[in-house]
Amino acid sequence: MRKSVFSVALLLTVFLCASVVLVGCGSKAKNVDAESTELKYEMVVEDTFTVKLEENATTGYEWNFTIADADVLELVTDSFAKPDSENGMVGEAGEHTWVFKAIGKGMTQIDFNLSREWEEGSSPAETKIYNIDVK
């Protein structure tokens, strides 16, 4: 009887410890859009960070980004979705989406600038800065 109680207690302990470890290892996605006001995001290696910003290339304005430390974060996908409009209006803004992946520990920054390519030297129309801390 004591042996079976001990065995059950041991199995339960092992199960609980394994559950805690596995839950802590799961990759988490961070999603950011134009309304996001958070300045700093914490991640762990393998987490993803998605940025979605409205963009209307027909006006000449496009979002461009730079990553301060490419050893910490890398671009996984870059896509643009046209609006799902029933009226099919030309020139409507769509949604530009970037997915980044944490590849190393450290701190980095992603700077997004909305500007026209041919207006070099002028200030961007809009800027978004995201500070990333990968632990």
Secondary structure, DSSP 4 states (H G I P E B T S, - for coil): -HHHHHHHHHHHHHHHHHHHHHHHHS--EEEEETT----EEEE-TT-EEEEEEEE-GGGTEEEEEEES-TTTEEEEEEEEE----SS--TT--EEEEEEEEE-SSEEEEEEEEEEETT-TTSPPSEEEEEEEEE-
